[in-house]
Amino acid sequence: MALTYITKAAEHASAHNARVAQQIAQITNLTAKKQQEKNKQRSALVKEGQQFANDFFTDYEAQTKSGKAAWNDGASKLVGKLATEQAVFHEKAFGSGGTPELRNEFRLKVARDRRVLQDIGSWAVLSNESGSAIGANQDAVDQDIDLGRVTRGSSNEKYAFSQNIQNDQYSSFEFDTDESGNVILNATNVDKNGIITRNDTENLSADVANNAQGNDWFTSIGEDDLLQKSLGNNWNGAKGMPGLSELFEPTVETNKIWDKGSKKWIETKEKKYDPTQVKNDLLGKYSKRLDVDINSPGFEKKWDQLWRGGFLRDNDGNPIVEGEISWREIKQINSMSNEDFGKKYGDLTKDGVVDEKDKEFLTSKANETARVGLANYYSELLSPQDNELLEKNVVGEKDSTGKVTGQLTEKDKLMMNANKPTFSKLVSRSSDISLMPVNNSAGVYDPALHQSKASAIAKDLNNNKINGLGTNFPANREYMTGKDYIELVKRNYPTTDVPSNIEDQGVYMVTLVPNKKAGSSAQGIQQQAYVPRLGMHITKDQTGSMSNADITTTLATGAGITPPEQSYMLKNIGVENVKTYDTKEAAANARFKLGSGNVVAGTGKNKGKWIITKI
């Protein structure tokens, strides 16, 4: 029985051991399967994290790169670092120990890294564009043109940094991010001895954000920004819209000119604009039309061109001081603190305090200067400067309508009578001037005597001007000898060329006209706002040999008395204050010296005297 018990116990123990072994085998198999599954999950997790990193780097590779290899190398290192961090963080957040907080933090990191990636690509685009702008600006400066030139309001710091990049002034670029996720670029240059010679830091994210808000690094003048196109469209009208030119009506002016070839009077009708009136009207009743342009985006490009072209000047031709300020700076004045404004500009109103009144004073002056610049440009370059010939007829012949041209009206006669005193005076002066010699007592030509005679002609022309006579004889005309003209140019207009054919003893009509090149410089000399223009010319030979009659015609024509008026007055009005002679013989001798004219008995108050007429 004991044996039986022992046997049964052994059987029982064996069965138990078998069960335990089976259970262990089952547990081991289950554990292995779980580990396998865990390993599989971990592998998938790692693969997923690596895919995040790969996609991140692929997106970077697809972005625009800088044209500088060193810059791209630095950017690639930062992108690689961020990609690795993403892979590690992904496993941590989504692994066995991951938590909802970690997974959310991972997603935030991916979003921040994506912004970093975007900022790097956007800044590379800006940097490449700045390189092109710098090249175009240099070309514009070298050629002294406006196209491609960077405006004065552009950031000097950004320009210098970009220029250093384009000119390979940095040997390495290190990229990093700050606590806010901004991309920070540290650009350095190290010499052959390992010494850092240049170390500049730039917040790339801030640059991209500012650019997105419209704050360009550089504002360059393009084809459409050139004044001849932009203001030309304003003047002429564009896309079916009326232009400024439609606000101004030309006047029609009639002139009569003696044609020596045909020995006939030619009557012309011309259409002309008055540039001065155009300017005054633009600054007066049409000023609001100018304000539209001044307040529009991109005016700083027009402002700089007006400044460089010399159009920001007062009526005396002097540059207006507000023109020295960039338009971008002017637009920023209102946002400046009173303290900062005072440090930069001072107390402009001179009332003892710097406040909004001072800001308003400067911005108002700047806007006024802008209007003046625009008005100068429109009136001087876009408003027609030359007359348009409408009609040309020979006096006395019938025009296309059958009307005889050139016939004097009663209005014409009244105007001629008004000029009678001046004409009478000139007749008397002509007699005196014609007797002035050009040879000395020995009969030898004397340039000094000739110069005196030419000066006398110029003096009388200046003393007897009649204004308001049209383009042939503008009100601001001045007569002078060639010698005096040369001295005037050398003294007051050093950048104006003197024609090689100027004659010292010739007489010239000189007017001051706007200088289209004003504001630029030649050989370091500032160009004048106005330059002298030569008009009517009496040659050296003519001033030396003109008869009394020729001098009368010359003086009268220069005074503004037309040839038809002269002819009418000689024939129908008579001449007051003419030179009279007590005897016929004395008059005849004088006539002989004059070389022309007829001796006749005086009438009226000259009765009993002898005069020379029909000169």
LOTIMI-209875 format. One record per residue (C-alpha): x, y, z; residue number from 1; residue in one letter. Coordinates in steps of 0.2 Angstrom, whole numbers. Example, Ala and Ser with C-alpha at 12.3 -4.5 7.8 and 13.67 -1.06 7.14 Angstrom:
2
SITE/u/v/w/i/aa
SITE/62/-22/39/1/A
SITE/68/-5/36/2/S
//
This chain:
615
SITE/u/v/w/i/aa
SITE/0/0/0/1/M
SITE/14/11/4/2/A
SITE/21/7/-13/3/L
SITE/5/11/-21/4/T
SITE/4/28/-12/5/Y
SITE/22/32/-18/6/I
SITE/18/28/-36/7/T
SITE/3/38/-36/8/K
SITE/12/53/-28/9/A
SITE/25/52/-41/10/A
SITE/12/51/-55/11/E
SITE/4/66/-48/12/H
SITE/20/76/-47/13/A
SITE/25/72/-64/14/S
SITE/8/78/-71/15/A
SITE/10/94/-61/16/H
SITE/27/96/-68/17/N
SITE/21/93/-86/18/A
SITE/7/106/-83/19/R
SITE/19/119/-76/20/V
SITE/31/116/-91/21/A
SITE/16/118/-103/22/Q
SITE/11/134/-94/23/Q
SITE/29/141/-95/24/I
SITE/30/136/-113/25/A
SITE/14/145/-116/26/Q
SITE/20/161/-106/27/I
SITE/36/161/-116/28/T
SITE/28/159/-132/29/N
SITE/16/173/-128/30/L
SITE/30/184/-122/31/T
SITE/39/181/-137/32/A
SITE/24/186/-148/33/K
SITE/22/202/-138/34/K
SITE/40/206/-140/35/Q
SITE/39/203/-158/36/Q
SITE/24/214/-159/37/E
SITE/32/227/-149/38/K
SITE/48/226/-160/39/N
SITE/37/228/-175/40/K
SITE/28/243/-168/41/Q
SITE/45/251/-163/42/R
SITE/51/248/-180/43/S
SITE/36/256/-188/44/A
SITE/37/270/-176/45/L
SITE/56/273/-180/46/V
SITE/51/272/-199/47/K
SITE/37/284/-197/48/E
SITE/48/296/-187/49/G
SITE/62/294/-201/50/Q
SITE/49/298/-214/51/Q
SITE/44/314/-205/52/F
SITE/63/319/-206/53/A
SITE/64/313/-224/54/N
SITE/49/323/-229/55/D
SITE/56/338/-220/56/F
SITE/72/338/-229/57/F
SITE/64/334/-246/58/T
SITE/53/350/-244/59/D
SITE/69/360/-240/60/Y
SITE/78/353/-256/61/E
SITE/63/359/-266/62/A
SITE/64/377/-260/63/Q
SITE/73/391/-268/64/T
SITE/91/391/-263/65/K
SITE/103/405/-261/66/S
SITE/116/409/-275/67/G
SITE/130/407/-262/68/K
SITE/136/389/-258/69/A
SITE/142/394/-241/70/A
SITE/125/400/-236/71/W
SITE/116/385/-243/72/N
SITE/128/374/-233/73/D
SITE/124/383/-217/74/G
SITE/105/382/-220/75/A
SITE/107/363/-224/76/S
SITE/115/360/-207/77/K
SITE/101/368/-198/78/L
SITE/88/358/-208/79/V
SITE/97/342/-204/80/G
SITE/98/346/-186/81/K
SITE/79/349/-185/82/L
SITE/75/334/-195/83/A
SITE/85/323/-183/84/T
SITE/76/331/-168/85/E
SITE/59/327/-176/86/Q
SITE/64/309/-178/87/A
SITE/69/307/-160/88/V
SITE/55/316/-153/89/F
SITE/42/306/-164/90/H
SITE/48/290/-156/91/E
SITE/47/298/-138/92/K
SITE/30/305/-141/93/A
SITE/22/290/-149/94/F
SITE/32/276/-141/95/G
SITE/27/266/-125/96/S
SITE/31/280/-114/97/G
SITE/22/293/-125/98/G
SITE/9/304/-117/99/T
SITE/-5/315/-125/100/P
SITE/6/330/-119/101/E
SITE/21/324/-128/102/L
SITE/12/320/-144/103/R
SITE/5/338/-144/104/N
SITE/22/345/-141/105/E
SITE/29/335/-155/106/F
SITE/15/342/-167/107/R
SITE/20/360/-161/108/L
SITE/38/357/-165/109/K
SITE/34/351/-182/110/V
SITE/24/367/-185/111/A
SITE/38/378/-179/112/R
SITE/51/368/-189/113/D
SITE/40/371/-204/114/R
SITE/39/389/-201/115/R
SITE/58/389/-200/116/V
SITE/59/380/-216/117/L
SITE/48/393/-224/118/Q
SITE/57/407/-218/119/D
SITE/74/400/-224/120/I
SITE/66/398/-242/121/G
SITE/58/415/-242/122/S
SITE/74/424/-236/123/W
SITE/84/415/-249/124/A
SITE/72/422/-262/125/V
SITE/73/440/-254/126/L
SITE/92/438/-254/127/S
SITE/93/433/-272/128/N
SITE/82/447/-277/129/E
SITE/92/460/-267/130/S
SITE/107/454/-277/131/G
SITE/99/458/-293/132/S
SITE/93/475/-286/133/A
SITE/111/479/-280/134/I
SITE/118/475/-298/135/G
SITE/105/486/-306/136/A
SITE/108/500/-294/137/N
SITE/127/500/-298/138/Q
SITE/123/500/-316/139/D
SITE/111/515/-314/140/A
SITE/124/524/-304/141/V
SITE/138/521/-317/142/D
SITE/127/527/-331/143/Q
SITE/119/541/-321/144/D
SITE/101/535/-325/145/I
SITE/86/532/-315/146/D
SITE/81/515/-321/147/L
SITE/86/502/-308/148/G
SITE/92/515/-295/149/R
SITE/88/511/-277/150/V
SITE/78/524/-269/151/T
SITE/85/535/-254/152/R
SITE/73/528/-242/153/G
SITE/79/510/-244/154/S
SITE/88/502/-228/155/S
SITE/107/505/-229/156/N
SITE/109/491/-216/157/E
SITE/100/478/-227/158/K
SITE/109/485/-242/159/Y
SITE/126/483/-234/160/A
SITE/122/466/-228/161/F
SITE/116/460/-244/162/S
SITE/130/468/-253/163/Q
SITE/143/458/-242/164/N
SITE/134/442/-246/165/I
SITE/134/445/-265/166/Q
SITE/152/451/-264/167/N
SITE/158/435/-254/168/D
SITE/163/445/-239/169/Q
SITE/158/430/-227/170/Y
SITE/167/414/-226/171/S
SITE/154/404/-216/172/S
SITE/135/405/-211/173/F
SITE/128/398/-195/174/E
SITE/110/396/-194/175/F
SITE/100/394/-177/176/D
SITE/83/397/-169/177/T
SITE/79/407/-154/178/D
SITE/66/404/-141/179/E
SITE/52/411/-151/180/S
SITE/57/400/-166/181/G
SITE/65/414/-176/182/N
SITE/79/409/-188/183/V
SITE/95/418/-183/184/I
SITE/109/419/-196/185/L
SITE/127/423/-190/186/N
SITE/138/427/-204/187/A
SITE/157/428/-201/188/T
SITE/173/430/-211/189/N
SITE/189/423/-205/190/V
SITE/206/428/-212/191/D
SITE/220/416/-215/192/K
SITE/226/418/-197/193/N
SITE/210/412/-190/194/G
SITE/205/430/-185/195/I
SITE/187/435/-187/196/I
SITE/187/451/-197/197/T
SITE/168/452/-199/198/R
SITE/153/446/-189/199/N
SITE/135/451/-193/200/D
SITE/119/444/-186/201/T
SITE/102/444/-195/202/E
SITE/85/439/-189/203/N
SITE/79/431/-205/204/L
SITE/61/428/-199/205/S
SITE/59/446/-194/206/A
SITE/65/451/-212/207/D
SITE/52/439/-220/208/V
SITE/38/446/-209/209/A
SITE/42/464/-213/210/N
SITE/43/460/-231/211/N
SITE/26/452/-230/212/A
SITE/19/468/-223/213/Q
SITE/26/478/-238/214/G
SITE/42/484/-231/215/N
SITE/54/480/-245/216/D
SITE/72/479/-242/217/W
SITE/75/490/-257/218/F
SITE/64/500/-268/219/T
SITE/70/501/-285/220/S
SITE/64/511/-300/221/I
SITE/58/501/-314/222/G
SITE/52/504/-332/223/E
SITE/35/509/-327/224/D
SITE/41/520/-313/225/D
SITE/51/532/-324/226/L
SITE/43/549/-325/227/L
SITE/42/550/-343/228/Q
SITE/30/535/-343/229/K
SITE/21/537/-326/230/S
SITE/19/556/-327/231/L
SITE/17/555/-345/232/G
SITE/2/544/-343/233/N
SITE/-5/556/-330/234/N
SITE/-3/571/-343/235/W
SITE/-9/562/-359/236/N
SITE/-22/550/-351/237/G
SITE/-21/532/-351/238/A
SITE/-34/517/-352/239/K
SITE/-47/529/-358/240/G
SITE/-45/541/-344/241/M
SITE/-43/560/-347/242/P
SITE/-26/567/-343/243/G
SITE/-20/583/-336/244/L
SITE/-17/591/-353/245/S
SITE/-36/592/-356/246/E
SITE/-37/605/-342/247/L
SITE/-27/618/-352/248/F
SITE/-32/627/-368/249/E
SITE/-19/634/-380/250/P
SITE/-20/652/-386/251/T
SITE/-19/657/-405/252/V
SITE/-6/670/-409/253/E
SITE/-5/679/-425/254/T
SITE/12/686/-431/255/N
SITE/17/695/-447/256/K
SITE/35/693/-453/257/I
SITE/44/701/-468/258/W
SITE/51/688/-480/259/D
SITE/66/696/-489/260/K
SITE/66/683/-502/261/G
SITE/48/686/-509/262/S
SITE/48/704/-503/263/K
SITE/31/701/-495/264/K
SITE/23/700/-478/265/W
SITE/19/683/-471/266/I
SITE/5/681/-459/267/E
SITE/6/666/-447/268/T
SITE/-6/659/-435/269/K
SITE/1/648/-421/270/E
SITE/-6/638/-407/271/K
SITE/4/639/-391/272/K
SITE/4/635/-372/273/Y
SITE/10/645/-358/274/D
SITE/21/634/-347/275/P
SITE/20/647/-333/276/T
SITE/1/647/-333/277/Q
SITE/1/628/-333/278/V
SITE/12/628/-318/279/K
SITE/2/641/-309/280/N
SITE/-14/632/-312/281/D
SITE/-7/615/-306/282/L
SITE/-2/623/-290/283/L
SITE/-18/633/-288/284/G
SITE/-35/626/-294/285/K
SITE/-29/609/-299/286/Y
SITE/-18/605/-284/287/S
SITE/-29/592/-278/288/K
SITE/-25/582/-294/289/R
SITE/-7/582/-289/290/L
SITE/-11/576/-271/291/D
SITE/-19/560/-278/292/V
SITE/-2/556/-285/293/D
SITE/8/562/-270/294/I
SITE/-3/551/-258/295/N
SITE/-2/535/-269/296/S
SITE/9/520/-265/297/P
SITE/26/521/-274/298/G
SITE/28/540/-274/299/F
SITE/45/539/-266/300/E
SITE/51/533/-284/301/K
SITE/44/549/-292/302/K
SITE/50/560/-277/303/W
SITE/68/554/-280/304/D
SITE/68/556/-299/305/Q
SITE/61/574/-296/306/L
SITE/75/577/-284/307/W
SITE/89/570/-295/308/R
SITE/81/579/-310/309/G
SITE/82/596/-301/310/G
SITE/63/599/-301/311/F
SITE/62/601/-282/312/L
SITE/67/620/-283/313/R
SITE/59/637/-280/314/D
SITE/55/650/-292/315/N
SITE/72/657/-291/316/D
SITE/80/640/-296/317/G
SITE/86/636/-279/318/N
SITE/84/618/-272/319/P
SITE/71/616/-259/320/I
SITE/79/609/-243/321/V
SITE/64/597/-240/322/E
SITE/70/588/-256/323/G
SITE/85/581/-247/324/E
SITE/74/570/-236/325/I
SITE/68/553/-242/326/S
SITE/50/551/-245/327/W
SITE/49/535/-234/328/R
SITE/56/545/-220/329/E
SITE/43/559/-223/330/I
SITE/29/546/-222/331/K
SITE/36/540/-205/332/Q
SITE/36/557/-197/333/I
SITE/19/555/-190/334/N
SITE/23/539/-181/335/S
SITE/39/546/-173/336/M
SITE/39/552/-155/337/S
SITE/40/570/-151/338/N
SITE/57/567/-142/339/E
SITE/64/557/-157/340/D
SITE/58/571/-169/341/F
SITE/65/584/-159/342/G
SITE/82/576/-159/343/K
SITE/82/574/-178/344/K
SITE/74/590/-184/345/Y
SITE/72/602/-169/346/G
SITE/59/615/-165/347/D
SITE/54/620/-182/348/L
SITE/40/631/-177/349/T
SITE/51/640/-165/350/K
SITE/38/641/-151/351/D
SITE/49/633/-138/352/G
SITE/42/615/-138/353/V
SITE/43/601/-150/354/V
SITE/25/594/-153/355/D
SITE/13/588/-167/356/E
SITE/14/606/-174/357/K
SITE/32/604/-179/358/D
SITE/28/587/-187/359/K
SITE/14/595/-197/360/E
SITE/25/609/-202/361/F
SITE/38/598/-210/362/L
SITE/25/586/-218/363/T
SITE/16/601/-225/364/S
SITE/32/608/-232/365/K
SITE/36/591/-240/366/A
SITE/19/590/-248/367/N
SITE/21/607/-255/368/E
SITE/38/603/-262/369/T
SITE/31/588/-270/370/A
SITE/18/598/-279/371/R
SITE/30/611/-285/372/V
SITE/41/597/-292/373/G
SITE/27/589/-301/374/L
SITE/21/606/-308/375/A
SITE/39/610/-314/376/N
SITE/40/593/-323/377/Y
SITE/23/594/-331/378/Y
SITE/25/612/-336/379/S
SITE/43/611/-342/380/E
SITE/44/593/-350/381/L
SITE/26/588/-354/382/L
SITE/17/604/-358/383/S
SITE/20/608/-377/384/P
SITE/35/620/-377/385/Q
SITE/35/624/-396/386/D
SITE/21/633/-406/387/N
SITE/11/623/-418/388/E
SITE/9/632/-435/389/L
SITE/-10/632/-439/390/L
SITE/-10/644/-454/391/E
SITE/2/653/-465/392/K
SITE/-3/666/-478/393/N
SITE/5/680/-489/394/V
SITE/-2/697/-484/395/V
SITE/-13/704/-498/396/G
SITE/-17/687/-506/397/E
SITE/-33/678/-504/398/K
SITE/-34/663/-491/399/D
SITE/-44/647/-494/400/S
SITE/-60/656/-489/401/T
SITE/-57/670/-502/402/G
SITE/-53/683/-489/403/K
SITE/-38/695/-492/404/V
SITE/-26/692/-478/405/T
SITE/-16/705/-468/406/G
SITE/-28/719/-469/407/Q
SITE/-27/731/-455/408/L
SITE/-42/733/-443/409/T
SITE/-46/748/-433/410/E
SITE/-40/738/-418/411/K
SITE/-23/735/-426/412/D
SITE/-22/754/-429/413/K
SITE/-26/758/-411/414/L
SITE/-12/747/-405/415/M
SITE/0/755/-418/416/M
SITE/-4/772/-412/417/N
SITE/0/766/-394/418/A
SITE/17/761/-400/419/N
SITE/20/778/-409/420/K
SITE/30/786/-395/421/P
SITE/42/772/-394/422/T
SITE/44/771/-413/423/F
SITE/47/790/-414/424/S
SITE/61/788/-401/425/K
SITE/69/774/-410/426/L
SITE/69/784/-427/427/V
SITE/79/797/-418/428/S
SITE/91/785/-409/429/R
SITE/94/776/-426/430/S
SITE/100/792/-433/431/S
SITE/113/794/-419/432/D
SITE/119/776/-419/433/I
SITE/121/776/-438/434/S
SITE/134/790/-437/435/L
SITE/144/781/-424/436/M
SITE/161/776/-433/437/P
SITE/169/759/-433/438/V
SITE/185/766/-440/439/N
SITE/197/778/-432/440/N
SITE/203/795/-438/441/S
SITE/215/787/-449/442/A
SITE/202/776/-458/443/G
SITE/208/760/-449/444/V
SITE/195/748/-442/445/Y
SITE/195/749/-423/446/D
SITE/187/734/-414/447/P
SITE/184/745/-398/448/A
SITE/174/758/-408/449/L
SITE/164/744/-416/450/H
SITE/161/736/-399/451/Q
SITE/154/753/-393/452/S
SITE/142/754/-408/453/K
SITE/136/736/-405/454/A
SITE/134/740/-386/455/S
SITE/123/756/-391/456/A
SITE/112/745/-402/457/I
SITE/110/732/-387/458/A
SITE/107/746/-375/459/K
SITE/93/754/-385/460/D
SITE/85/737/-388/461/L
SITE/84/735/-369/462/N
SITE/78/752/-366/463/N
SITE/63/751/-378/464/N
SITE/56/733/-375/465/K
SITE/37/731/-377/466/I
SITE/32/715/-367/467/N
SITE/18/702/-370/468/G
SITE/23/700/-389/469/L
SITE/23/681/-390/470/G
SITE/37/668/-392/471/T
SITE/47/678/-404/472/N
SITE/50/692/-391/473/F
SITE/47/685/-374/474/P
SITE/45/697/-359/475/A
SITE/61/691/-350/476/N
SITE/72/694/-365/477/R
SITE/88/703/-364/478/E
SITE/99/710/-378/479/Y
SITE/118/710/-376/480/M
SITE/133/709/-387/481/T
SITE/142/693/-390/482/G
SITE/156/699/-379/483/K
SITE/144/702/-365/484/D
SITE/136/685/-367/485/Y
SITE/152/676/-366/486/I
SITE/156/685/-350/487/E
SITE/139/681/-343/488/L
SITE/140/662/-347/489/V
SITE/158/661/-339/490/K
SITE/152/671/-323/491/R
SITE/135/663/-320/492/N
SITE/132/648/-330/493/Y
SITE/149/638/-330/494/P
SITE/141/622/-336/495/T
SITE/133/630/-352/496/T
SITE/143/628/-368/497/D
SITE/146/644/-378/498/V
SITE/144/642/-397/499/P
SITE/160/643/-407/500/S
SITE/152/656/-419/501/N
SITE/148/669/-406/502/I
SITE/154/687/-412/503/E
SITE/160/700/-400/504/D
SITE/152/714/-410/505/Q
SITE/136/704/-414/506/G
SITE/120/708/-404/507/V
SITE/110/693/-397/508/Y
SITE/93/691/-389/509/M
SITE/95/681/-373/510/V
SITE/81/673/-363/511/T
SITE/82/661/-348/512/L
SITE/74/645/-350/513/V
SITE/72/630/-338/514/P
SITE/87/618/-339/515/N
SITE/81/600/-342/516/K
SITE/97/594/-334/517/K
SITE/96/604/-319/518/A
SITE/101/594/-303/519/G
SITE/114/584/-311/520/S
SITE/132/589/-311/521/S
SITE/146/590/-323/522/A
SITE/164/590/-317/523/Q
SITE/158/593/-300/524/G
SITE/149/609/-304/525/I
SITE/130/610/-300/526/Q
SITE/119/613/-315/527/Q
SITE/109/629/-315/528/Q
SITE/90/628/-314/529/A
SITE/89/640/-329/530/Y
SITE/101/642/-344/531/V
SITE/102/656/-356/532/P
SITE/95/653/-374/533/R
SITE/100/663/-389/534/L
SITE/87/671/-400/535/G
SITE/87/685/-413/536/M
SITE/105/689/-419/537/H
SITE/112/704/-427/538/I
SITE/129/700/-435/539/T
SITE/145/709/-433/540/K
SITE/145/715/-451/541/D
SITE/127/721/-449/542/Q
SITE/131/731/-433/543/T
SITE/146/739/-442/544/G
SITE/137/744/-458/545/S
SITE/119/746/-455/546/M
SITE/111/761/-462/547/S
SITE/99/772/-453/548/N
SITE/84/763/-460/549/A
SITE/91/746/-456/550/D
SITE/95/752/-438/551/I
SITE/77/759/-436/552/T
SITE/70/742/-442/553/T
SITE/81/732/-431/554/T
SITE/77/743/-415/555/L
SITE/59/743/-419/556/A
SITE/58/724/-422/557/T
SITE/68/720/-406/558/G
SITE/56/732/-396/559/A
SITE/42/722/-402/560/G
SITE/35/733/-416/561/I
SITE/30/722/-430/562/T
SITE/36/727/-448/563/P
SITE/17/730/-453/564/P
SITE/16/742/-439/565/E
SITE/32/751/-444/566/Q
SITE/26/753/-462/567/S
SITE/10/760/-456/568/Y
SITE/17/772/-444/569/M
SITE/30/779/-457/570/L
SITE/16/781/-470/571/K
SITE/1/786/-460/572/N
SITE/6/793/-443/573/I
SITE/21/802/-446/574/G
SITE/35/803/-434/575/V
SITE/37/814/-418/576/E
SITE/54/820/-411/577/N
SITE/63/817/-428/578/V
SITE/79/825/-431/579/K
SITE/76/842/-439/580/T
SITE/88/853/-449/581/Y
SITE/88/872/-451/582/D
SITE/92/871/-469/583/T
SITE/89/859/-484/584/K
SITE/108/858/-487/585/E
SITE/111/852/-469/586/A
SITE/98/839/-471/587/A
SITE/105/834/-487/588/A
SITE/122/831/-480/589/N
SITE/115/821/-466/590/A
SITE/105/811/-478/591/R
SITE/121/808/-488/592/F
SITE/130/801/-472/593/K
SITE/115/790/-468/594/L
SITE/115/782/-485/595/G
SITE/96/782/-487/596/S
SITE/80/793/-485/597/G
SITE/72/808/-493/598/N
SITE/74/827/-488/599/V
SITE/57/835/-486/600/V
SITE/50/851/-479/601/A
SITE/43/849/-461/602/G
SITE/25/851/-457/603/T
SITE/15/855/-441/604/G
SITE/27/859/-427/605/K
SITE/41/856/-439/606/N
SITE/36/869/-451/607/K
SITE/51/879/-457/608/G
SITE/62/865/-454/609/K
SITE/69/851/-465/610/W
SITE/68/832/-460/611/I
SITE/73/815/-468/612/I
SITE/58/804/-470/613/T
SITE/55/787/-478/614/K
SITE/70/780/-470/615/I
//
